[in-house]
Amino acid sequence: MSKEEPVLQNIRNFTVQIRRIEDDRIVGTGIAVSEKGKIITCEHVVEAVLGVKPCDADGKEIGIYFPQIPESRRARVSTLLTEFEDDIVELELCDGLMPLGSEKIAKLGGAENSEGHKFRSYGYSPTGEHPSTWAHGIILGSVETTHIKKLQVDPVQLSSRQIDRGMSGAAVLDDELNAVVGIISARYFPKSAVKDDIGYAVDNYVLTFNPFNYTLENKVAKLPAPEPKTDQEKVRTAGKPKEAVILNNAPTSLDEWVGRAELLGQITEDCLSQKIHMTGLIGFGGEGKSSLARRWLDNMLEGMPDCPKPDGVFWWGFYDRPGVDEFFEAALEYISGGTIKASELPSSTAKAHFIAAMLSRSKYIFVLDGLEVLQEQDGDKYGLLRSRDLRDFLHFFAGPGHDSFCLVTSRAPLFDLIEYNTYSNRDVMRMSESDGRDLLRRYGVKNGTEAELDKIVREWDGHALTLSLIGTYLAEKYDGDIHKADKIEPPTADEPRYERVHRVLRRYDEHLTEAERAFMIIFSVFRTPVKEEAFPKVFRTATGKTAINAPITRLNNTEFGAMLELLKKYRILRYDARERHYTTHPLIRRHYSAILVKGGIEENKEAIEIHRQIKDYYLATAGDAPRYPTLEDLKPFIEVVHHLCKAGAYDEAFNIVWNQLFRNVEFVISRKLSAWDTVWDLMLEFFADRDTTGEPLVSEPSGKGWILNESGLCLMCLGRLAEAVSFYDRGNKIDVDILKAWRFGSTDFQNLSELHCHLGSLKEAEKAAKQALEYARRAEDEGEKRVSLTSLGWVAHLNGDIKKAGELFKKAEKLEKEIDPASQYLYSLRGIQHAEYLLKTGDI
């Protein structure tokens, strides 16, 4: 077990965008280096922004954007070299001090002792789908330069394939020294004779000379990882997994596996390392990340020389089962062998801590497949996990004190782990031409020369999914004749990557029968793996004049079975014999679901019909949930709500939420199971296109108000406090202004007061608590008066008004005794708040 502290400086904390003010365009990257508003970047970046050299800037302003806050500022050139040409310049913010705390300022070192060390970087590129990108590689060391330039310090050569335009000015963070030892200044774009992994950085040692005069650190102390907090006795006495290997909806092993030997070896190297606890396989969709993870796991389980088998394996695929709460419930069941019930740890937070604490008991391998469905997909938060509990769990996994290993696949970089030196990033890129050739041959492509096969691989950019579809298409339709490859028009140079997959699938569609196309379209509507029991109830039941499944209903059992086999042969349908269910690749699902919803749901009666049929299927399979259900028991009802909302039946969906998932005032899925991520996802279903700026689409104002207030409560419980305020405000407006529901209004403003307390907005908290008391009086509800008085007492306590707080708590306690003579004190949250006040005043 590694004892070394694993947390490095977080590059994202101090990295800023350098922007052109007139059009707000990102030109390059900079790093915040001083609380006095100092930023370091490259001279050529400043020149690109201003159109003149920094020495001629003459006070011109440069746009600075802090994505992590977010906040925009302006800066001017502060310090630069006049006699030397090292590509570095210091900027100073025009409008005040640095908006970052001292802990988020870059700690600088020099590159003198960095030769051979790994580095990581993070910067901004004005090209590509996302503005941010990260790089990693090896610091090769300083190199001589030409006599054309007069430099104080030799540049540092880097080996990395990720450095691109726009990253100039980005930090070079030495993984071993934990110091920013330079800034990226150039990328060598070679001709074919030279490898394209060369970059250059300015050594920060230049900052020690006049006129900069910075002091550098030889090595920066790393920080400890957070540790799980849980009942250690419960951990010690918990059982072990009943089954050593659980492969929840993992892809089946590929018989046609080819290549990727180097990458497979790197994952094994990470797994066996004493320092690495987590590896991310990062790449575009369809590059084969899931299949690669499965292949590596199969190799591990079969046993390899000098590579012992793990004690347990837990695979979770987020593509088909994206619920965070469901993941934690299943992981807890696995790792404790069912001896710890979900109800004993009544929140995903508690489950995350407990599961993490269990990792040290054995050598476990966790595979988290398709994590991008839980990551932000755009904006400043791109790549960050939306779930705080899942982020904390991964941080625990990355920490020391255990020998377990986690393999993650994702399309988005795992920026939440960028600061951990126990995390290893492995890019899954295009297949090599030799691997691509082998893949095409494995799928049945014949009679082609190596040059002809290489041409196909190059045209389709070595994309594994696309090549497998092309190979299968040629094998099934043209007996593998490579000369028929021109039947699929190759992509254009600027065609979006995923459009290439759709191009191949559109060619497939031309050869599918009407029944086969209908099957794939219906199949794509399901969010979860499709079991065989769904076939007679959804696919083979025609219920209307526009029934999309009509062609399927005309098939007899033999013909239907033959169709399934053919779709599997085409590799657009997958069957898991272990689980007895069917799945497909997410990109294939997207292709066929787009066909169904074309034109919008309102104009597409076929889509509404299919969603309703799937709803009926899930409702029939749900049955009667047990008195104390798990999230697994409630899953069918969750799917019912989704498909009803997709069919536009929002009121019907709301009834299912209230009666089956919340069970009226029992609040089963929220207060009892604490499945707040799941509840938040349910609330999003009631907004058009999941856009919460609009109104909930139920018809009754009472339902709209409840959804808005429950959304606010969800966000509070998920730690997204600032986002919750607008939901409470909107929900309160409906309850008070429209419904005149004073009691509900009182509860709403109590929640809002608590939220403002958490945010530190005590004036707003007091205002909300006073409104809560006013509406409680209008409702003549003594219970709500009691809680509202406690809320006011708590705000006074936080404000330091001890006398006022005491008076309010006394009034609340008096009401408590009047409501329930058996009660001696305030209890529940109000009791805790009163106790906190008494402790502060010394009344033990």
DRENLUMTOR-892729 format. One record per residue (C-alpha): residue in one letter; x, y, z. Coordinates in steps of 0.2 Angstrom, whole numbers, padded with zeros to 4 digits, always signed. Layout:
! residues N
AXYZ ...
//
This chain:
! residues 844
M+0000+0000+0000 S+0006+0017-0005 K+0009+0029+0010 E+0014+0044+0000 E+0002+0059+0000 P-0007+0058-0017 V-0014+0075-0020 L-0005+0087-0031 Q-0008+0105-0035 N-0025+0107-0044 I-0020+0115-0060 R-0038+0120-0064 N-0038+0131-0048 F-0025+0143-0055 T-0027+0141-0074 V-0035+0156-0083 Q-0041+0160-0100 I-0032+0174-0110 R-0045+0182-0121 R-0046+0196-0134 I-0058+0210-0127 E-0066+0215-0143 D-0073+0198-0147 D-0071+0188-0131 R-0061+0175-0140 I-0050+0163-0131 V-0032+0165-0137 G-0022+0156-0125 T-0019+0151-0107 G-0011+0159-0091 I-0008+0154-0073 A-0011+0164-0057 V+0005+0166-0048 S+0002+0179-0034 E-0012+0185-0023 K-0007+0203-0029 G-0015+0200-0046 K+0000+0193-0055 I-0003+0181-0070 I+0011+0173-0081 T+0008+0168-0099 C+0018+0168-0115 E+0024+0184-0124 H+0017+0177-0141 V+0000+0175-0133 V-0001+0193-0128 E+0005+0198-0145 A-0009+0188-0153 V-0022+0197-0141 L-0016+0214-0144 G-0009+0214-0161 V+0007+0221-0155 K+0022+0215-0146 P+0021+0216-0127 C+0034+0230-0126 D+0023+0241-0137 A+0007+0237-0127 D+0007+0254-0120 G-0007+0250-0106 K-0018+0241-0118 E-0030+0229-0109 I-0031+0210-0110 G-0046+0199-0105 I-0044+0187-0091 Y-0057+0174-0087 F-0057+0163-0071 P-0068+0148-0076 Q-0068+0141-0058 I-0076+0156-0050 P-0082+0161-0064 E-0077+0179-0066 S-0070+0190-0080 R-0057+0203-0076 R-0045+0214-0087 A-0026+0215-0085 R-0011+0224-0092 V+0007+0219-0096 S+0016+0222-0080 T+0034+0214-0082 L+0043+0208-0097 L+0061+0205-0103 T+0069+0218-0114 E+0086+0211-0118 F+0081+0193-0119 E+0068+0183-0129 D+0062+0170-0117 D+0044+0168-0121 I+0037+0174-0105 V+0028+0189-0098 E+0019+0194-0082 L+0002+0202-0082 E-0007+0212-0068 L-0025+0213-0065 C-0032+0231-0068 D-0046+0230-0056 G-0040+0224-0039 L-0032+0209-0031 M-0033+0191-0036 P-0050+0183-0034 L-0042+0167-0028 G-0037+0162-0011 S-0019+0159-0007 E-0022+0140-0008 K-0027+0141-0026 I-0012+0151-0032 A+0001+0141-0042 K+0017+0136-0033 L+0032+0138-0044 G+0048+0128-0046 G+0062+0127-0059 A+0064+0112-0071 E+0082+0109-0067 N+0078+0093-0057 S+0063+0088-0068 E+0072+0077-0081 G+0063+0061-0084 H+0048+0066-0073 K+0030+0064-0078 F+0020+0080-0080 R+0002+0086-0082 S-0005+0102-0090 Y-0022+0110-0093 G-0026+0124-0105 Y-0037+0131-0118 S-0038+0129-0136 P-0049+0140-0147 T-0053+0125-0158 G-0062+0109-0155 E-0079+0105-0147 H-0074+0110-0129 P-0063+0125-0124 S-0052+0116-0112 T-0040+0101-0114 W-0027+0093-0103 A-0010+0086-0108 H+0002+0074-0100 G+0019+0066-0104 I+0037+0066-0099 I+0049+0081-0096 L+0064+0076-0107 G+0075+0090-0101 S+0083+0106-0107 V+0089+0108-0125 E+0100+0120-0134 T+0092+0133-0145 T+0098+0142-0161 H+0108+0158-0160 I+0094+0167-0169 K+0086+0170-0152 K+0094+0177-0136 L+0088+0167-0121 Q+0092+0168-0103 V+0087+0150-0100 D+0087+0135-0112 P+0069+0129-0116 V+0063+0112-0109 Q+0058+0099-0121 L+0042+0089-0117 S+0035+0072-0124 S+0016+0073-0126 R+0003+0070-0139 Q-0010+0081-0131 I-0002+0099-0133 D-0011+0109-0145 R-0014+0127-0151 G-0021+0137-0137 M-0011+0129-0123 S+0003+0141-0124 G+0005+0148-0106 A-0002+0133-0098 A+0007+0126-0083 V+0019+0111-0083 L+0016+0103-0067 D+0030+0091-0062 D+0021+0075-0054 E+0036+0071-0043 L+0041+0089-0037 N+0022+0095-0036 A+0029+0111-0043 V+0024+0121-0059 V+0042+0121-0067 G+0037+0130-0083 I+0024+0136-0095 I+0020+0128-0112 S+0027+0139-0126 A+0027+0129-0142 R+0022+0113-0151 Y+0032+0105-0165 F+0021+0101-0179 P+0033+0089-0189 K+0033+0082-0206 S+0031+0064-0208 A+0049+0059-0204 V+0047+0065-0186 K+0036+0059-0172 D+0022+0072-0168 D+0024+0072-0149 I+0037+0086-0146 G+0032+0101-0136 Y+0043+0115-0128 A+0041+0125-0112 V+0049+0140-0104 D+0059+0135-0088 N+0052+0145-0074 Y+0070+0147-0068 V+0070+0163-0079 L+0058+0171-0067 T+0072+0172-0054 F+0081+0185-0064 N+0078+0203-0066 P+0065+0210-0068 F+0054+0196-0062 N+0064+0191-0046 Y+0052+0177-0041 T+0058+0164-0027 L+0055+0146-0033 E+0052+0131-0022 N+0063+0115-0025 K+0048+0104-0020 V+0030+0107-0014 A+0022+0096-0001 K+0008+0085-0008 L-0008+0085+0002 P-0017+0070+0009 A-0032+0062+0001 P-0049+0063+0011 E-0052+0047+0021 P-0069+0039+0022 K-0078+0042+0039 T-0089+0027+0044 D-0093+0015+0058 Q-0076+0004+0058 E-0084-0009+0069 K-0098-0011+0055 V-0084-0012+0042 R-0074-0025+0052 T-0089-0037+0055 A-0097-0035+0037 G-0098-0050+0026 K-0088-0053+0010 P-0095-0054-0008 K-0106-0069-0011 E-0100-0070-0029 A-0082-0065-0032 V-0086-0057-0049 I-0101-0047-0053 L-0102-0040-0071 N-0118-0029-0071 N-0122-0026-0089 A-0104-0027-0095 P-0101-0030-0113 T-0099-0048-0119 S-0081-0053-0123 L-0076-0051-0141 D-0070-0067-0150 E-0063-0055-0164 W-0051-0046-0152 V-0036-0038-0161 G-0022-0027-0156 R-0021-0014-0142 A-0007-0024-0134 E+0003-0009-0128 L-0013-0001-0120 L-0018-0018-0112 G+0000-0019-0104 Q-0001-0001-0098 I-0017-0005-0088 T-0010-0020-0081 E+0006-0010-0076 D-0005+0003-0067 C-0015-0011-0058 L+0001-0019-0052 S+0009-0003-0047 Q+0009+0002-0028 K+0006+0020-0033 I-0008+0019-0045 H-0026+0016-0039 M-0036+0022-0053 T-0034+0022-0072 G-0045+0032-0084 L-0048+0026-0102 I-0052+0042-0111 G-0058+0043-0129 F-0071+0047-0141 G-0087+0036-0142 G-0084+0020-0152 E-0065+0019-0150 G-0068+0003-0140 K-0065+0008-0122 S-0078-0004-0115 S-0072-0018-0125 L-0054-0014-0120 A-0059-0014-0102 R-0068-0031-0104 R-0053-0038-0113 W-0041-0033-0100 L-0053-0039-0086 D-0054-0056-0095 N-0035-0057-0095 M-0034-0053-0077 L-0047-0066-0072 E-0039-0080-0083 G-0022-0076-0074 M-0007-0069-0081 P+0012-0072-0076 D+0017-0061-0061 C-0001-0054-0060 P-0012-0062-0046 K-0030-0063-0048 P-0040-0050-0039 D-0051-0056-0024 G-0066-0048-0031 V-0073-0039-0047 F-0087-0026-0048 W-0092-0020-0065 W-0105-0006-0067 G-0111+0001-0084 F-0118+0019-0083 Y-0124+0019-0101 D-0138+0007-0096 R-0139+0011-0078 P-0135+0029-0075 G-0142+0031-0057 V-0129+0036-0044 D-0140+0030-0030 E-0143+0013-0039 F-0124+0011-0041 F-0121+0014-0023 E-0135+0002-0018 A-0128-0012-0029 A-0110-0009-0024 L-0115-0010-0005 E-0124-0026-0008 Y-0109-0033-0017 I-0095-0028-0006 S-0104-0033+0010 G-0111-0049+0004 G-0129-0042+0008 T-0125-0041+0027 I-0127-0022+0027 K-0144-0017+0021 A-0146-0001+0011 S-0158+0005+0025 E-0144+0005+0037 L-0134+0018+0027 P-0149+0029+0022 S-0140+0040+0010 S-0128+0039-0005 T-0115+0049+0005 A-0115+0036+0019 K-0114+0022+0007 A-0099+0030-0002 H-0090+0031+0014 F-0093+0014+0019 I-0089+0005+0002 A-0073+0015+0002 A-0068+0010+0019 M-0071-0009+0014 L-0058-0007-0001 S-0044-0011+0011 R-0051-0028+0016 S-0046-0037+0000 K-0039-0033-0018 Y-0055-0027-0027 I-0056-0022-0045 F-0070-0009-0049 V-0074-0005-0067 L-0085+0010-0070 D-0090+0010-0088 G-0097+0025-0097 L-0094+0038-0084 E-0097+0053-0095 V-0116+0051-0093 L-0113+0058-0076 Q-0101+0072-0081 E-0104+0089-0087 Q-0103+0090-0106 D-0100+0108-0109 G-0095+0125-0102 D-0083+0129-0088 K-0088+0113-0079 Y-0084+0101-0093 G-0078+0084-0087 L-0083+0087-0069 L-0094+0075-0060 R-0112+0081-0057 S-0113+0070-0041 R-0104+0075-0026 D-0105+0058-0018 L-0098+0049-0033 R-0084+0062-0034 D-0080+0059-0016 F-0080+0040-0018 L-0068+0042-0032 H-0057+0053-0021 F-0057+0040-0008 F-0053+0026-0021 A-0038+0037-0026 G-0032+0038-0008 P-0019+0027+0000 G-0022+0013+0013 H-0029+0000+0001 D-0023-0011-0014 S-0039-0011-0024 F-0040-0004-0042 C-0053+0006-0051 L-0054+0006-0070 V-0065+0020-0078 T-0070+0023-0096 S-0077+0040-0102 R-0078+0051-0117 A-0074+0066-0106 P-0057+0069-0096 L-0059+0065-0077 F-0054+0082-0072 D-0060+0078-0054 L-0045+0067-0053 I-0032+0078-0061 E-0024+0083-0045 Y-0021+0065-0039 N-0004+0056-0043 T-0013+0040-0040 Y-0023+0042-0055 S-0016+0037-0072 N-0024+0044-0088 R-0023+0032-0104 D-0030+0039-0120 V-0039+0027-0131 M-0036+0034-0148 R-0038+0028-0166 M-0033+0010-0171 S-0016+0008-0179 E-0017+0003-0197 S-0010-0014-0193 D-0024-0016-0180 G-0037-0009-0191 R-0032-0021-0205 D-0033-0036-0193 L-0050-0030-0187 L-0057-0029-0205 R-0051-0046-0209 R-0058-0054-0193 Y-0075-0047-0198 G-0074-0056-0215 V-0066-0043-0227 K-0057-0053-0240 N-0046-0051-0256 G-0039-0034-0252 T-0021-0029-0252 E-0013-0021-0236 A-0013-0005-0245 E-0032-0006-0249 L-0036-0011-0231 D-0025+0003-0224 K-0035+0015-0235 I-0051+0011-0227 V-0043+0012-0210 R-0036+0030-0214 E-0052+0036-0222 W-0062+0031-0206 D-0049+0038-0195 G-0046+0021-0187 H-0062+0022-0177 A-0066+0005-0170 L-0085+0004-0170 T-0085+0011-0188 L-0073-0001-0194 S-0082-0016-0186 L-0098-0010-0195 I-0090-0008-0212 G-0082-0025-0210 T-0098-0033-0205 Y-0108-0024-0219 L-0095-0030-0232 A-0095-0048-0226 E-0114-0049-0225 K-0119-0040-0241 Y-0105-0043-0252 D-0096-0059-0246 G-0082-0048-0239 D-0077-0040-0255 I-0066-0025-0251 H-0069-0018-0268 K-0087-0014-0263 A-0081-0003-0249 D-0085+0012-0261 K-0104+0008-0258 I-0101+0018-0242 E-0096+0036-0247 P-0081+0040-0236 P-0082+0055-0224 T-0076+0073-0228 A-0062+0080-0219 D-0072+0092-0208 E-0086+0080-0205 P-0090+0078-0186 R-0083+0061-0179 Y-0100+0054-0174 E-0108+0059-0190 R-0097+0046-0198 V-0105+0032-0188 H-0122+0038-0194 R-0116+0038-0212 V-0112+0019-0211 L-0128+0015-0201 R-0139+0024-0215 R-0131+0012-0227 Y-0136-0002-0216 D-0154+0005-0215 E-0155+0003-0234 H-0153-0016-0232 L-0163-0019-0217 T-0181-0025-0219 E-0195-0015-0213 A-0197-0026-0198 E-0179-0025-0194 R-0179-0006-0194 A-0194-0005-0184 F-0186-0017-0171 M-0171-0006-0169 I-0181+0010-0168 I-0192+0003-0154 F-0177-0005-0146 S-0168+0013-0145 V-0183+0020-0135 F-0178+0009-0120 R-0166+0016-0108 T-0161+0000-0099 P-0156-0017-0106 V-0171-0026-0115 K-0176-0042-0108 E-0184-0056-0118 E-0201-0054-0109 A-0203-0037-0117 F-0204-0044-0135 P-0222-0050-0134 K-0228-0035-0124 V-0220-0021-0134 F-0212-0026-0150 R-0225-0039-0156 T-0241-0030-0150 A-0249-0018-0162 T-0262-0006-0154 G-0265+0008-0166 K-0267+0013-0184 T-0250+0021-0184 A-0242+0006-0175 I-0223+0007-0179 N-0222-0012-0174 A-0235-0018-0186 P-0221-0026-0198 I-0215-0035-0183 T-0232-0042-0178 R-0233-0051-0195 L-0218-0062-0191 N-0220-0079-0184 N-0209-0085-0170 T-0197-0093-0181 E-0195-0077-0192 F-0194-0066-0177 G-0180-0077-0169 A-0171-0077-0186 M-0172-0058-0187 L-0164-0056-0170 E-0150-0068-0175 L-0147-0057-0191 L-0147-0041-0181 K-0134-0049-0169 K-0124-0054-0184 Y-0124-0036-0191 R-0117-0031-0174 I-0130-0018-0171 L-0138-0029-0157 R-0129-0037-0143 Y-0136-0052-0132 D-0130-0056-0115 A-0133-0074-0112 R-0129-0073-0094 E-0142-0059-0090 R-0153-0064-0104 H-0155-0047-0111 Y-0151-0037-0126 T-0141-0020-0128 T-0133-0010-0141 H-0119+0003-0143 P-0124+0020-0137 L-0120+0028-0154 I-0131+0015-0162 R-0145+0019-0150 R-0144+0037-0153 H-0145+0034-0172 Y-0161+0025-0171 S-0169+0035-0158 A-0166+0051-0168 I-0177+0043-0182 L-0191+0040-0170 V-0192+0058-0163 K-0189+0067-0180 G-0201+0081-0181 G-0205+0082-0163 I-0215+0072-0151 E-0231+0082-0154 E-0231+0077-0172 N-0225+0060-0169 K-0240+0049-0164 E-0229+0033-0166 A-0217+0039-0153 I-0231+0042-0141 E-0238+0025-0144 I-0221+0016-0141 H-0218+0026-0125 R-0235+0021-0119 Q-0233+0003-0123 I-0216+0003-0114 K-0224+0011-0099 D-0237-0003-0099 Y-0224-0016-0099 Y-0214-0008-0084 L-0230-0005-0075 A-0235-0024-0077 T-0218-0030-0071 A-0217-0018-0056 G-0231-0027-0047 D-0232-0023-0029 A-0216-0016-0021 P-0213-0022-0003 R-0217-0012+0012 Y-0199-0006+0014 P-0193-0006-0004 T-0175-0004-0011 L-0171+0007-0026 E-0170-0009-0036 D-0188-0012-0031 L-0194+0005-0037 K-0184+0005-0054 P-0199-0001-0064 F-0209+0014-0058 I-0195+0026-0062 E-0195+0020-0080 V-0214+0022-0080 V-0212+0040-0076 H-0199+0043-0089 H-0210+0035-0103 L-0226+0044-0098 C-0217+0060-0098 K-0209+0056-0115 A-0227+0053-0121 G-0233+0070-0114 A-0243+0062-0100 Y-0236+0073-0086 D-0251+0072-0075 E-0251+0053-0076 A-0233+0053-0072 F-0235+0064-0057 N-0247+0052-0050 I-0235+0038-0051 V-0221+0049-0043 W-0233+0054-0028 N-0242+0037-0026 Q-0228+0024-0030 L-0211+0032-0027 F-0215+0045-0013 R-0230+0035-0006 N-0238+0051-0002 V-0231+0059+0014 E-0220+0043+0018 F-0208+0051+0005 V-0200+0034+0003 I-0188+0038-0012 S-0182+0054-0004 R-0182+0055+0015 K-0181+0036+0018 L-0170+0030+0004 S-0161+0047+0002 A-0159+0044-0016 W-0158+0062-0020 D-0149+0060-0037 T-0163+0049-0043 V-0176+0061-0036 W-0168+0076-0045 D-0168+0066-0062 L-0186+0062-0059 M-0190+0081-0057 L-0181+0085-0073 E-0193+0074-0082 F-0207+0086-0079 F-0198+0100-0088 A-0198+0102-0107 D-0181+0096-0114 R-0175+0095-0095 D-0174+0114-0096 T-0178+0120-0078 T-0180+0138-0083 G-0197+0134-0090 E-0213+0128-0080 P-0216+0111-0074 L-0228+0103-0087 V-0241+0096-0075 S-0258+0105-0076 E-0262+0109-0058 P-0253+0124-0050 S-0251+0113-0034 G-0241+0100-0044 K-0230+0114-0051 G-0227+0121-0034 W-0223+0104-0027 I-0211+0100-0041 L-0202+0116-0039 N-0200+0115-0021 E-0194+0097-0021 S-0182+0102-0034 G-0175+0115-0022 L-0174+0102-0008 C-0165+0090-0020 L-0152+0103-0025 M-0149+0107-0006 C-0147+0089-0002 L-0135+0087-0016 G-0124+0101-0010 R-0129+0113-0025 L-0135+0127-0013 A-0134+0142-0025 E-0144+0133-0038 A-0158+0129-0026 V-0163+0147-0022 S-0173+0150-0038 F-0183+0134-0037 Y-0189+0139-0019 D-0193+0156-0025 R-0203+0150-0040 G-0212+0137-0030 N-0216+0148-0015 K-0224+0161-0027 I-0236+0148-0033 D-0240+0142-0016 V-0243+0159-0009 D-0248+0170-0023 I-0259+0158-0033 L-0265+0144-0021 K-0265+0155-0005 A-0259+0139+0003 W-0253+0147+0019 R-0247+0131+0028 F-0237+0125+0013 G-0230+0143+0011 S-0224+0143+0029 T-0215+0127+0026 D-0208+0133+0009 F-0200+0149+0018 Q-0193+0138+0032 N-0184+0129+0019 L-0178+0145+0011 S-0172+0152+0027 E-0162+0136+0031 L-0154+0137+0013 H-0149+0155+0015 C-0141+0151+0032 H-0131+0138+0023 L-0126+0151+0010 G-0121+0164+0024 S-0135+0176+0018 L-0142+0179+0035 K-0152+0194+0031 E-0161+0184+0018 A-0163+0170+0030 E-0171+0181+0043 K-0183+0188+0030 A-0188+0171+0024 A-0191+0165+0042 K-0202+0180+0046 Q-0212+0176+0031 A-0213+0158+0036 L-0220+0164+0053 E-0233+0176+0045 Y-0240+0162+0034 A-0241+0150+0049 R-0251+0163+0058 R-0263+0165+0043 A-0265+0146+0042 E-0268+0146+0061 D-0256+0131+0062 E-0247+0130+0078 G-0235+0117+0072 E-0228+0128+0058 K-0227+0143+0070 R-0216+0132+0081 V-0204+0128+0067 S-0204+0146+0061 L-0200+0153+0078 T-0186+0140+0079 S-0180+0146+0062 L-0179+0164+0068 G-0170+0159+0084 W-0157+0150+0073 V-0154+0165+0062 A-0152+0176+0078 H-0140+0163+0085 L-0130+0164+0069 N-0130+0183+0070 G-0123+0182+0088 D-0139+0190+0095 I-0139+0178+0110 K-0154+0187+0120 K-0165+0187+0105 A-0161+0169+0100 G-0165+0163+0118 E-0182+0172+0118 L-0187+0164+0101 F-0181+0147+0106 K-0191+0148+0123 K-0207+0153+0113 A-0205+0138+0101 E-0202+0126+0116 K-0218+0133+0124 L-0228+0129+0109 E-0220+0112+0107 K-0226+0107+0125 E-0243+0114+0121 I-0245+0104+0105 D-0238+0088+0113 P-0239+0089+0132 A-0228+0073+0133 S-0214+0083+0125 Q-0201+0092+0137 Y-0190+0100+0123 L-0189+0104+0105 Y-0184+0089+0095 S-0179+0084+0077 L-0169+0098+0068 R-0177+0112+0079 G-0170+0102+0094 I-0153+0101+0087 Q-0153+0120+0083 H-0159+0124+0101 A-0145+0112+0108 E-0132+0121+0098 Y-0138+0138+0105 L-0137+0131+0123 L-0120+0124+0120 K-0114+0141+0114 T-0121+0150+0129 G-0113+0137+0141 D-0130+0130+0147 I-0124+0112+0146 
//
